[in-house]
Amino acid sequence: MSEQESNQSFELPIYKSQDCEAEAPAPQVTLDMFNELQLEVMQLRAEFAKLRTQLEQSAESAD
């Protein structure tokens, strides 16, 4: 196990190039990429929460 793998609290499948039919190596997700995606997801959830609140308020005012 490499040092980078031991620092990760999650496991991602690691594909060796000989396991793939294509000659190009399989795309690998780095910890930085994963953290960036986690941040994106949190920002999108916050946006949806704001939109949901606005929608509920406009629905109440329409009643």
All heavy atoms as TSV, in Angstrom:
chain	resi	resn	atom	element	x	y	z
A	1	MET	N	N	0.857	-1.193	0.000
A	1	MET	CA	C	0.000	0.000	0.000
A	1	MET	C	C	0.888	1.235	0.000
A	1	MET	O	O	1.798	1.350	0.803
A	1	MET	CB	C	-0.893	-0.035	1.246
A	1	MET	CG	C	-1.865	1.121	1.299
A	1	MET	SD	S	-2.936	1.077	2.745
A	1	MET	CE	C	-4.068	-0.187	2.292
A	2	SER	N	N	0.612	2.157	-0.887
A	2	SER	CA	C	1.432	3.357	-0.971
A	2	SER	C	C	1.040	4.332	0.140
A	2	SER	O	O	-0.010	4.195	0.769
A	2	SER	CB	C	1.273	4.020	-2.341
A	2	SER	OG	O	0.018	4.637	-2.434
A	3	GLU	N	N	1.880	5.330	0.348
A	3	GLU	CA	C	1.616	6.311	1.399
A	3	GLU	C	C	0.336	7.076	1.124
A	3	GLU	O	O	-0.444	7.359	2.019
A	3	GLU	CB	C	2.804	7.261	1.476
A	3	GLU	CG	C	2.817	8.116	2.717
A	3	GLU	CD	C	4.069	8.956	2.811
A	3	GLU	OE1	O	5.171	8.401	2.660
A	3	GLU	OE2	O	3.933	10.162	3.022
A	4	GLN	N	N	0.088	7.405	-0.153
A	4	GLN	CA	C	-1.103	8.163	-0.518
A	4	GLN	C	C	-2.365	7.356	-0.203
A	4	GLN	O	O	-3.329	7.889	0.305
A	4	GLN	CB	C	-1.074	8.525	-1.996
A	4	GLN	CG	C	-2.246	9.398	-2.405
A	4	GLN	CD	C	-2.273	9.693	-3.891
A	4	GLN	OE1	O	-1.509	9.126	-4.655
A	4	GLN	NE2	N	-3.158	10.551	-4.314
A	5	GLU	N	N	-2.353	6.073	-0.473
A	5	GLU	CA	C	-3.528	5.235	-0.221
A	5	GLU	C	C	-3.827	5.139	1.266
A	5	GLU	O	O	-4.967	5.146	1.674
A	5	GLU	CB	C	-3.315	3.831	-0.786
A	5	GLU	CG	C	-3.396	3.763	-2.288
A	5	GLU	CD	C	-3.053	2.390	-2.829
A	5	GLU	OE1	O	-2.306	1.650	-2.170
A	5	GLU	OE2	O	-3.528	2.081	-3.920
A	6	SER	N	N	-2.782	5.064	2.104
A	6	SER	CA	C	-3.007	4.927	3.538
A	6	SER	C	C	-3.569	6.201	4.140
A	6	SER	O	O	-4.202	6.164	5.181
A	6	SER	CB	C	-1.717	4.525	4.243
A	6	SER	OG	O	-0.747	5.539	4.081
A	7	ASN	N	N	-3.375	7.359	3.481
A	7	ASN	CA	C	-3.906	8.622	3.981
A	7	ASN	C	C	-5.381	8.805	3.644
A	7	ASN	O	O	-6.042	9.651	4.215
A	7	ASN	CB	C	-3.119	9.806	3.403
A	7	ASN	CG	C	-1.725	9.891	3.984
A	7	ASN	OD1	O	-1.465	9.372	5.060
A	7	ASN	ND2	N	-0.833	10.531	3.261
A	8	GLN	N	N	-5.896	8.014	2.729
A	8	GLN	CA	C	-7.289	8.171	2.319
A	8	GLN	C	C	-8.199	7.374	3.247
A	8	GLN	O	O	-7.891	6.245	3.611
A	8	GLN	CB	C	-7.484	7.696	0.879
A	8	GLN	CG	C	-6.726	8.545	-0.125
A	8	GLN	CD	C	-6.902	8.046	-1.545
A	8	GLN	OE1	O	-7.466	6.989	-1.759
A	8	GLN	NE2	N	-6.425	8.811	-2.501
A	9	SER	N	N	-9.322	7.992	3.627
A	9	SER	CA	C	-10.259	7.316	4.517
A	9	SER	C	C	-11.304	6.532	3.731
A	9	SER	O	O	-12.215	5.987	4.303
A	9	SER	CB	C	-10.943	8.339	5.418
A	9	SER	OG	O	-11.637	9.281	4.616
A	10	PHE	N	N	-11.169	6.486	2.437
A	10	PHE	CA	C	-12.095	5.753	1.584
A	10	PHE	C	C	-11.285	4.966	0.580
A	10	PHE	O	O	-10.107	5.231	0.387
A	10	PHE	CB	C	-13.051	6.711	0.861
A	10	PHE	CG	C	-12.323	7.718	0.012
A	10	PHE	CD1	C	-12.023	7.449	-1.317
A	10	PHE	CD2	C	-11.921	8.919	0.552
A	10	PHE	CE1	C	-11.335	8.363	-2.078
A	10	PHE	CE2	C	-11.223	9.844	-0.215
A	10	PHE	CZ	C	-10.933	9.551	-1.525
A	11	GLU	N	N	-11.910	3.992	-0.038
A	11	GLU	CA	C	-11.198	3.190	-1.021
A	11	GLU	C	C	-11.853	3.332	-2.381
A	11	GLU	O	O	-13.063	3.239	-2.499
A	11	GLU	CB	C	-11.202	1.713	-0.611
A	11	GLU	CG	C	-10.333	1.442	0.601
A	11	GLU	CD	C	-10.232	-0.035	0.903
A	11	GLU	OE1	O	-10.338	-0.844	-0.026
A	11	GLU	OE2	O	-10.059	-0.352	2.084
A	12	LEU	N	N	-11.029	3.573	-3.389
A	12	LEU	CA	C	-11.508	3.633	-4.757
A	12	LEU	C	C	-10.909	2.465	-5.516
A	12	LEU	O	O	-9.783	2.062	-5.227
A	12	LEU	CB	C	-11.066	4.936	-5.432
A	12	LEU	CG	C	-11.693	6.201	-4.898
A	12	LEU	CD1	C	-11.019	7.416	-5.513
A	12	LEU	CD2	C	-13.175	6.238	-5.216
A	13	PRO	N	N	-11.656	1.904	-6.444
A	13	PRO	CA	C	-11.061	0.825	-7.225
A	13	PRO	C	C	-9.896	1.355	-8.054
A	13	PRO	O	O	-10.003	2.409	-8.664
A	13	PRO	CB	C	-12.209	0.348	-8.116
A	13	PRO	CG	C	-13.156	1.480	-8.159
A	13	PRO	CD	C	-13.001	2.234	-6.870
A	14	ILE	N	N	-8.817	0.647	-8.025
A	14	ILE	CA	C	-7.653	1.045	-8.814
A	14	ILE	C	C	-7.490	0.020	-9.927
A	14	ILE	O	O	-7.351	-1.170	-9.672
A	14	ILE	CB	C	-6.389	1.121	-7.944
A	14	ILE	CG1	C	-6.569	2.201	-6.874
A	14	ILE	CG2	C	-5.157	1.397	-8.795
A	14	ILE	CD1	C	-5.490	2.254	-5.850
A	15	TYR	N	N	-7.562	0.503	-11.149
A	15	TYR	CA	C	-7.478	-0.387	-12.300
A	15	TYR	C	C	-6.065	-0.375	-12.851
A	15	TYR	O	O	-5.501	0.681	-13.089
A	15	TYR	CB	C	-8.457	0.069	-13.389
A	15	TYR	CG	C	-9.891	0.079	-12.918
A	15	TYR	CD1	C	-10.502	1.270	-12.539
A	15	TYR	CD2	C	-10.615	-1.094	-12.838
A	15	TYR	CE1	C	-11.808	1.289	-12.094
A	15	TYR	CE2	C	-11.926	-1.084	-12.386
A	15	TYR	CZ	C	-12.517	0.102	-12.023
A	15	TYR	OH	O	-13.803	0.108	-11.578
A	16	LYS	N	N	-5.518	-1.546	-13.043
A	16	LYS	CA	C	-4.217	-1.637	-13.686
A	16	LYS	C	C	-4.449	-1.620	-15.187
A	16	LYS	O	O	-5.457	-2.115	-15.672
A	16	LYS	CB	C	-3.521	-2.923	-13.271
A	16	LYS	CG	C	-3.170	-2.926	-11.782
A	16	LYS	CD	C	-2.406	-4.173	-11.419
A	16	LYS	CE	C	-1.887	-4.126	-10.001
A	16	LYS	NZ	N	-2.922	-4.060	-9.002
A	17	SER	N	N	-3.515	-1.033	-15.916
A	17	SER	CA	C	-3.718	-0.874	-17.352
A	17	SER	C	C	-3.892	-2.220	-18.049
A	17	SER	O	O	-4.608	-2.320	-19.033
A	17	SER	CB	C	-2.579	-0.078	-17.977
A	17	SER	OG	O	-1.346	-0.708	-17.701
A	18	GLN	N	N	-3.280	-3.300	-17.529
A	18	GLN	CA	C	-3.446	-4.591	-18.207
A	18	GLN	C	C	-4.848	-5.165	-17.976
A	18	GLN	O	O	-5.271	-6.050	-18.704
A	18	GLN	CB	C	-2.374	-5.602	-17.780
A	18	GLN	CG	C	-2.465	-6.058	-16.339
A	18	GLN	CD	C	-1.466	-5.347	-15.442
A	18	GLN	OE1	O	-1.043	-4.239	-15.759
A	18	GLN	NE2	N	-1.089	-5.960	-14.349
A	19	ASP	N	N	-5.567	-4.669	-16.970
A	19	ASP	CA	C	-6.931	-5.136	-16.724
A	19	ASP	C	C	-7.920	-4.527	-17.716
A	19	ASP	O	O	-9.020	-5.028	-17.880
A	19	ASP	CB	C	-7.387	-4.781	-15.302
A	19	ASP	CG	C	-6.575	-5.517	-14.248
A	19	ASP	OD1	O	-5.943	-6.534	-14.604
A	19	ASP	OD2	O	-6.573	-5.074	-13.090
A	20	CYS	N	N	-7.536	-3.429	-18.337
A	20	CYS	CA	C	-8.423	-2.740	-19.263
A	20	CYS	C	C	-8.151	-3.212	-20.685
A	20	CYS	O	O	-7.014	-3.483	-21.052
A	20	CYS	CB	C	-8.204	-1.227	-19.196
A	20	CYS	SG	S	-8.516	-0.550	-17.568
A	21	GLU	N	N	-9.197	-3.285	-21.465
A	21	GLU	CA	C	-9.019	-3.672	-22.861
A	21	GLU	C	C	-8.351	-2.546	-23.644
A	21	GLU	O	O	-7.551	-2.789	-24.527
A	21	GLU	CB	C	-10.359	-4.036	-23.489
A	21	GLU	CG	C	-10.927	-5.339	-22.945
A	21	GLU	CD	C	-12.250	-5.701	-23.579
A	21	GLU	OE1	O	-12.548	-5.198	-24.676
A	21	GLU	OE2	O	-12.979	-6.492	-22.978
A	22	ALA	N	N	-8.697	-1.316	-23.307
A	22	ALA	CA	C	-8.115	-0.163	-24.001
A	22	ALA	C	C	-6.662	-0.008	-23.567
A	22	ALA	O	O	-6.287	-0.388	-22.461
A	22	ALA	CB	C	-8.904	1.095	-23.665
A	23	GLU	N	N	-5.858	0.583	-24.437
A	23	GLU	CA	C	-4.447	0.766	-24.106
A	23	GLU	C	C	-4.230	1.971	-23.204
A	23	GLU	O	O	-3.251	2.038	-22.482
A	23	GLU	CB	C	-3.622	0.915	-25.389
A	23	GLU	CG	C	-3.517	-0.388	-26.155
A	23	GLU	CD	C	-2.592	-0.284	-27.355
A	23	GLU	OE1	O	-1.755	0.647	-27.376
A	23	GLU	OE2	O	-2.715	-1.119	-28.251
A	24	ALA	N	N	-5.160	2.926	-23.240
A	24	ALA	CA	C	-5.036	4.118	-22.395
A	24	ALA	C	C	-5.306	3.725	-20.936
A	24	ALA	O	O	-6.174	2.906	-20.662
A	24	ALA	CB	C	-6.043	5.179	-22.836
A	25	PRO	N	N	-4.543	4.297	-19.991
A	25	PRO	CA	C	-4.786	3.966	-18.577
A	25	PRO	C	C	-6.154	4.483	-18.122
A	25	PRO	O	O	-6.636	5.497	-18.628
A	25	PRO	CB	C	-3.652	4.682	-17.841
A	25	PRO	CG	C	-3.160	5.720	-18.786
A	25	PRO	CD	C	-3.443	5.219	-20.172
A	26	ALA	N	N	-6.756	3.778	-17.193
A	26	ALA	CA	C	-8.071	4.168	-16.687
A	26	ALA	C	C	-7.952	5.483	-15.926
A	26	ALA	O	O	-6.926	5.739	-15.294
A	26	ALA	CB	C	-8.612	3.082	-15.768
A	27	PRO	N	N	-8.980	6.338	-15.982
A	27	PRO	CA	C	-8.920	7.594	-15.224
A	27	PRO	C	C	-8.879	7.304	-13.727
A	27	PRO	O	O	-9.535	6.383	-13.252
A	27	PRO	CB	C	-10.212	8.315	-15.615
A	27	PRO	CG	C	-11.102	7.250	-16.145
A	27	PRO	CD	C	-10.220	6.180	-16.703
A	28	GLN	N	N	-8.099	8.067	-12.998
A	28	GLN	CA	C	-7.970	7.878	-11.558
A	28	GLN	C	C	-8.454	9.136	-10.857
A	28	GLN	O	O	-8.215	10.246	-11.320
A	28	GLN	CB	C	-6.514	7.611	-11.201
A	28	GLN	CG	C	-5.949	6.430	-11.948
A	28	GLN	CD	C	-5.393	5.377	-11.022
A	28	GLN	OE1	O	-5.043	5.661	-9.900
A	28	GLN	NE2	N	-5.330	4.172	-11.498
A	29	VAL	N	N	-9.142	8.961	-9.753
A	29	VAL	CA	C	-9.645	10.092	-8.980
A	29	VAL	C	C	-8.656	10.366	-7.860
A	29	VAL	O	O	-8.364	9.490	-7.054
A	29	VAL	CB	C	-11.035	9.765	-8.379
A	29	VAL	CG1	C	-11.525	10.917	-7.517
A	29	VAL	CG2	C	-12.026	9.467	-9.482
A	30	THR	N	N	-8.120	11.573	-7.832
A	30	THR	CA	C	-7.196	11.935	-6.761
A	30	THR	C	C	-7.988	12.446	-5.565
A	30	THR	O	O	-9.171	12.787	-5.681
A	30	THR	CB	C	-6.216	13.029	-7.215
A	30	THR	OG1	O	-6.962	14.229	-7.470
A	30	THR	CG2	C	-5.440	12.615	-8.455
A	31	LEU	N	N	-7.336	12.503	-4.433
A	31	LEU	CA	C	-7.988	13.001	-3.222
A	31	LEU	C	C	-8.423	14.453	-3.406
A	31	LEU	O	O	-9.504	14.851	-2.956
A	31	LEU	CB	C	-7.035	12.869	-2.027
A	31	LEU	CG	C	-7.632	13.132	-0.649
A	31	LEU	CD1	C	-8.825	12.220	-0.382
A	31	LEU	CD2	C	-6.577	12.929	0.421
A	32	ASP	N	N	-7.606	15.256	-4.098
A	32	ASP	CA	C	-7.978	16.654	-4.361
A	32	ASP	C	C	-9.246	16.735	-5.204
A	32	ASP	O	O	-10.124	17.553	-4.930
A	32	ASP	CB	C	-6.848	17.387	-5.090
A	32	ASP	CG	C	-5.687	17.726	-4.166
A	32	ASP	OD1	O	-5.881	17.715	-2.932
A	32	ASP	OD2	O	-4.596	17.998	-4.686
A	33	MET	N	N	-9.332	15.887	-6.232
A	33	MET	CA	C	-10.527	15.889	-7.085
A	33	MET	C	C	-11.749	15.492	-6.272
A	33	MET	O	O	-12.817	16.099	-6.395
A	33	MET	CB	C	-10.341	14.909	-8.255
A	33	MET	CG	C	-9.306	15.359	-9.270
A	33	MET	SD	S	-8.749	14.019	-10.331
A	33	MET	CE	C	-10.209	13.655	-11.272
A	34	PHE	N	N	-11.591	14.485	-5.421
A	34	PHE	CA	C	-12.698	14.020	-4.591
A	34	PHE	C	C	-13.158	15.126	-3.649
A	34	PHE	O	O	-14.360	15.392	-3.517
A	34	PHE	CB	C	-12.268	12.783	-3.801
A	34	PHE	CG	C	-13.344	12.215	-2.933
A	34	PHE	CD1	C	-14.328	11.403	-3.473
A	34	PHE	CD2	C	-13.388	12.504	-1.584
A	34	PHE	CE1	C	-15.333	10.884	-2.673
A	34	PHE	CE2	C	-14.389	11.992	-0.782
A	34	PHE	CZ	C	-15.360	11.174	-1.324
A	35	ASN	N	N	-12.207	15.806	-2.997
A	35	ASN	CA	C	-12.553	16.893	-2.073
A	35	ASN	C	C	-13.245	18.041	-2.799
A	35	ASN	O	O	-14.183	18.645	-2.266
A	35	ASN	CB	C	-11.294	17.406	-1.358
A	35	ASN	CG	C	-10.778	16.413	-0.351
A	35	ASN	OD1	O	-11.509	15.562	0.140
A	35	ASN	ND2	N	-9.497	16.502	-0.041
A	36	GLU	N	N	-12.793	18.329	-4.010
A	36	GLU	CA	C	-13.417	19.390	-4.795
A	36	GLU	C	C	-14.867	19.032	-5.128
A	36	GLU	O	O	-15.769	19.872	-5.051
A	36	GLU	CB	C	-12.611	19.604	-6.081
A	36	GLU	CG	C	-12.705	20.994	-6.623
A	36	GLU	CD	C	-11.710	21.239	-7.750
A	36	GLU	OE1	O	-10.510	20.969	-7.564
A	36	GLU	OE2	O	-12.169	21.694	-8.814
A	37	LEU	N	N	-15.099	17.783	-5.472
A	37	LEU	CA	C	-16.462	17.332	-5.762
A	37	LEU	C	C	-17.337	17.387	-4.516
A	37	LEU	O	O	-18.510	17.769	-4.593
A	37	LEU	CB	C	-16.453	15.911	-6.330
A	37	LEU	CG	C	-15.924	15.792	-7.757
A	37	LEU	CD1	C	-15.744	14.318	-8.126
A	37	LEU	CD2	C	-16.865	16.463	-8.739
A	38	GLN	N	N	-16.772	17.025	-3.363
A	38	GLN	CA	C	-17.527	17.097	-2.109
A	38	GLN	C	C	-17.958	18.542	-1.849
A	38	GLN	O	O	-19.089	18.799	-1.444
A	38	GLN	CB	C	-16.662	16.613	-0.931
A	38	GLN	CG	C	-16.382	15.149	-0.949
A	38	GLN	CD	C	-17.532	14.348	-0.391
A	38	GLN	OE1	O	-18.579	14.225	-1.014
A	38	GLN	NE2	N	-17.345	13.804	0.779
A	39	LEU	N	N	-17.059	19.495	-2.083
A	39	LEU	CA	C	-17.363	20.908	-1.892
A	39	LEU	C	C	-18.468	21.361	-2.840
A	39	LEU	O	O	-19.400	22.070	-2.437
A	39	LEU	CB	C	-16.096	21.736	-2.103
A	39	LEU	CG	C	-16.173	23.216	-1.778
A	39	LEU	CD1	C	-16.536	23.432	-0.315
A	39	LEU	CD2	C	-14.859	23.893	-2.107
A	40	GLU	N	N	-18.375	20.931	-4.103
A	40	GLU	CA	C	-19.419	21.251	-5.097
A	40	GLU	C	C	-20.774	20.748	-4.624
A	40	GLU	O	O	-21.779	21.459	-4.701
A	40	GLU	CB	C	-19.122	20.559	-6.421
A	40	GLU	CG	C	-18.381	21.280	-7.492
A	40	GLU	CD	C	-18.867	22.660	-7.862
A	40	GLU	OE1	O	-20.056	22.853	-8.194
A	40	GLU	OE2	O	-18.043	23.552	-7.843
A	41	VAL	N	N	-20.816	19.517	-4.141
A	41	VAL	CA	C	-22.075	18.918	-3.688
A	41	VAL	C	C	-22.652	19.724	-2.526
A	41	VAL	O	O	-23.854	20.011	-2.505
A	41	VAL	CB	C	-21.854	17.436	-3.284
A	41	VAL	CG1	C	-23.069	16.881	-2.554
A	41	VAL	CG2	C	-21.568	16.598	-4.515
A	42	MET	N	N	-21.805	20.126	-1.587
A	42	MET	CA	C	-22.298	20.924	-0.453
A	42	MET	C	C	-22.841	22.266	-0.922
A	42	MET	O	O	-23.876	22.728	-0.428
A	42	MET	CB	C	-21.192	21.115	0.584
A	42	MET	CG	C	-20.825	19.835	1.297
A	42	MET	SD	S	-19.780	20.014	2.766
A	42	MET	CE	C	-18.485	21.079	2.210
A	43	GLN	N	N	-22.167	22.893	-1.885
A	43	GLN	CA	C	-22.643	24.175	-2.407
A	43	GLN	C	C	-23.976	24.003	-3.133
A	43	GLN	O	O	-24.884	24.840	-2.996
A	43	GLN	CB	C	-21.601	24.778	-3.346
A	43	GLN	CG	C	-20.363	25.270	-2.611
A	43	GLN	CD	C	-19.240	25.659	-3.548
A	43	GLN	OE1	O	-19.218	25.267	-4.715
A	43	GLN	NE2	N	-18.286	26.423	-3.043
A	44	LEU	N	N	-24.108	22.923	-3.892
A	44	LEU	CA	C	-25.375	22.681	-4.596
A	44	LEU	C	C	-26.514	22.405	-3.615
A	44	LEU	O	O	-27.628	22.877	-3.814
A	44	LEU	CB	C	-25.215	21.501	-5.564
A	44	LEU	CG	C	-24.386	21.793	-6.813
A	44	LEU	CD1	C	-24.098	20.500	-7.567
A	44	LEU	CD2	C	-25.096	22.785	-7.708
A	45	ARG	N	N	-26.222	21.665	-2.552
A	45	ARG	CA	C	-27.256	21.410	-1.540
A	45	ARG	C	C	-27.712	22.708	-0.892
A	45	ARG	O	O	-28.904	22.898	-0.632
A	45	ARG	CB	C	-26.727	20.449	-0.476
A	45	ARG	CG	C	-26.672	19.026	-0.954
A	45	ARG	CD	C	-26.203	18.098	0.145
A	45	ARG	NE	N	-26.234	16.714	-0.309
A	45	ARG	CZ	C	-25.509	15.752	0.224
A	45	ARG	NH1	N	-24.701	16.003	1.239
A	45	ARG	NH2	N	-25.597	14.523	-0.236
A	46	ALA	N	N	-26.770	23.619	-0.628
A	46	ALA	CA	C	-27.123	24.918	-0.047
A	46	ALA	C	C	-27.994	25.714	-1.014
A	46	ALA	O	O	-28.980	26.341	-0.602
A	46	ALA	CB	C	-25.853	25.692	0.312
A	47	GLU	N	N	-27.644	25.692	-2.300
A	47	GLU	CA	C	-28.445	26.385	-3.316
A	47	GLU	C	C	-29.867	25.820	-3.364
A	47	GLU	O	O	-30.838	26.566	-3.411
A	47	GLU	CB	C	-27.818	26.231	-4.706
A	47	GLU	CG	C	-26.773	27.250	-5.044
A	47	GLU	CD	C	-27.300	28.676	-5.044
A	47	GLU	OE1	O	-28.351	28.966	-5.667
A	47	GLU	OE2	O	-26.640	29.515	-4.422
A	48	PHE	N	N	-29.969	24.474	-3.373
A	48	PHE	CA	C	-31.293	23.855	-3.413
A	48	PHE	C	C	-32.108	24.206	-2.178
A	48	PHE	O	O	-33.319	24.428	-2.270
A	48	PHE	CB	C	-31.193	22.330	-3.549
A	48	PHE	CG	C	-30.963	21.868	-4.961
A	48	PHE	CD1	C	-29.863	21.087	-5.283
A	48	PHE	CD2	C	-31.847	22.207	-5.974
A	48	PHE	CE1	C	-29.640	20.671	-6.586
A	48	PHE	CE2	C	-31.636	21.787	-7.283
A	48	PHE	CZ	C	-30.530	21.023	-7.587
A	49	ALA	N	N	-31.459	24.275	-1.026
A	49	ALA	CA	C	-32.171	24.641	0.202
A	49	ALA	C	C	-32.724	26.059	0.087
A	49	ALA	O	O	-33.869	26.322	0.479
A	49	ALA	CB	C	-31.246	24.517	1.406
A	50	LYS	N	N	-31.921	26.989	-0.444
A	50	LYS	CA	C	-32.394	28.372	-0.637
A	50	LYS	C	C	-33.573	28.404	-1.601
A	50	LYS	O	O	-34.577	29.073	-1.352
A	50	LYS	CB	C	-31.270	29.239	-1.207
A	50	LYS	CG	C	-30.228	29.665	-0.224
A	50	LYS	CD	C	-29.265	30.613	-0.919
A	50	LYS	CE	C	-27.913	30.618	-0.259
A	50	LYS	NZ	N	-26.911	31.342	-1.040
A	51	LEU	N	N	-33.432	27.696	-2.719
A	51	LEU	CA	C	-34.507	27.686	-3.719
A	51	LEU	C	C	-35.783	27.069	-3.155
A	51	LEU	O	O	-36.882	27.554	-3.419
A	51	LEU	CB	C	-34.059	26.925	-4.972
A	51	LEU	CG	C	-32.973	27.608	-5.804
A	51	LEU	CD1	C	-32.451	26.668	-6.878
A	51	LEU	CD2	C	-33.501	28.886	-6.432
A	52	ARG	N	N	-35.629	25.993	-2.376
A	52	ARG	CA	C	-36.787	25.343	-1.777
A	52	ARG	C	C	-37.508	26.308	-0.840
A	52	ARG	O	O	-38.741	26.395	-0.845
A	52	ARG	CB	C	-36.345	24.080	-1.024
A	52	ARG	CG	C	-37.504	23.196	-0.592
A	52	ARG	CD	C	-37.026	21.930	0.115
A	52	ARG	NE	N	-36.165	21.128	-0.738
A	52	ARG	CZ	C	-34.900	20.810	-0.453
A	52	ARG	NH1	N	-34.328	21.231	0.655
A	52	ARG	NH2	N	-34.203	20.063	-1.281
A	53	THR	N	N	-36.733	27.039	-0.043
A	53	THR	CA	C	-37.315	28.018	0.883
A	53	THR	C	C	-38.058	29.109	0.116
A	53	THR	O	O	-39.183	29.473	0.473
A	53	THR	CB	C	-36.206	28.643	1.760
A	53	THR	OG1	O	-35.519	27.598	2.446
A	53	THR	CG2	C	-36.787	29.596	2.769
A	54	GLN	N	N	-37.442	29.619	-0.939
A	54	GLN	CA	C	-38.091	30.652	-1.754
A	54	GLN	C	C	-39.379	30.123	-2.379
A	54	GLN	O	O	-40.400	30.822	-2.403
A	54	GLN	CB	C	-37.151	31.129	-2.862
A	54	GLN	CG	C	-35.999	31.969	-2.374
A	54	GLN	CD	C	-35.046	32.343	-3.504
A	54	GLN	OE1	O	-35.232	31.955	-4.652
A	54	GLN	NE2	N	-33.995	33.082	-3.164
A	55	LEU	N	N	-39.345	28.906	-2.844
A	55	LEU	CA	C	-40.520	28.300	-3.474
A	55	LEU	C	C	-41.648	28.138	-2.457
A	55	LEU	O	O	-42.805	28.446	-2.748
A	55	LEU	CB	C	-40.144	26.943	-4.078
A	55	LEU	CG	C	-41.180	26.273	-4.962
A	55	LEU	CD1	C	-41.490	27.128	-6.184
A	55	LEU	CD2	C	-40.693	24.902	-5.390
A	56	GLU	N	N	-41.286	27.665	-1.255
A	56	GLU	CA	C	-42.306	27.502	-0.208
A	56	GLU	C	C	-42.900	28.846	0.194
A	56	GLU	O	O	-44.106	28.960	0.406
A	56	GLU	CB	C	-41.695	26.792	1.006
A	56	GLU	CG	C	-41.414	25.321	0.770
A	56	GLU	CD	C	-40.588	24.680	1.876
A	56	GLU	OE1	O	-40.150	25.392	2.797
A	56	GLU	OE2	O	-40.386	23.458	1.789
A	57	GLN	N	N	-42.060	29.888	0.282
A	57	GLN	CA	C	-42.555	31.203	0.656
A	57	GLN	C	C	-43.477	31.774	-0.421
A	57	GLN	O	O	-44.503	32.373	-0.104
A	57	GLN	CB	C	-41.385	32.164	0.907
A	57	GLN	CG	C	-40.647	31.878	2.190
A	57	GLN	CD	C	-39.393	32.712	2.345
A	57	GLN	OE1	O	-38.949	33.370	1.403
A	57	GLN	NE2	N	-38.785	32.666	3.528
A	58	SER	N	N	-43.123	31.583	-1.672
A	58	SER	CA	C	-43.973	32.098	-2.745
A	58	SER	C	C	-45.282	31.311	-2.823
A	58	SER	O	O	-46.334	31.875	-3.156
A	58	SER	CB	C	-43.245	32.076	-4.088
A	58	SER	OG	O	-43.002	30.759	-4.509
A	59	ALA	N	N	-45.249	30.034	-2.503
A	59	ALA	CA	C	-46.463	29.225	-2.497
A	59	ALA	C	C	-47.388	29.674	-1.359
A	59	ALA	O	O	-48.612	29.730	-1.518
A	59	ALA	CB	C	-46.128	27.739	-2.353
A	60	GLU	N	N	-46.804	29.990	-0.199
A	60	GLU	CA	C	-47.605	30.456	0.935
A	60	GLU	C	C	-48.229	31.813	0.647
A	60	GLU	O	O	-49.375	32.059	1.002
A	60	GLU	CB	C	-46.735	30.550	2.199
A	60	GLU	CG	C	-46.385	29.200	2.801
A	60	GLU	CD	C	-45.413	29.318	3.960
A	60	GLU	OE1	O	-45.098	30.461	4.373
A	60	GLU	OE2	O	-44.957	28.268	4.435
A	61	SER	N	N	-47.486	32.698	0.001
A	61	SER	CA	C	-48.009	34.030	-0.279
A	61	SER	C	C	-49.091	33.989	-1.372
A	61	SER	O	O	-49.947	34.851	-1.448
A	61	SER	CB	C	-46.889	34.989	-0.684
A	61	SER	OG	O	-46.297	34.573	-1.892
A	62	ALA	N	N	-49.051	32.962	-2.197
A	62	ALA	CA	C	-50.057	32.813	-3.253
A	62	ALA	C	C	-51.381	32.311	-2.704
A	62	ALA	O	O	-52.426	32.520	-3.304
A	62	ALA	CB	C	-49.550	31.866	-4.333
A	63	ASP	N	N	-51.342	31.654	-1.534
A	63	ASP	CA	C	-52.578	31.109	-0.939
A	63	ASP	C	C	-53.483	32.156	-0.378
A	63	ASP	O	O	-53.292	33.161	0.008
A	63	ASP	CB	C	-52.239	30.102	0.172
A	63	ASP	CG	C	-51.659	28.817	-0.414
A	63	ASP	OD1	O	-51.861	28.590	-1.621
A	63	ASP	OD2	O	-51.011	28.068	0.327
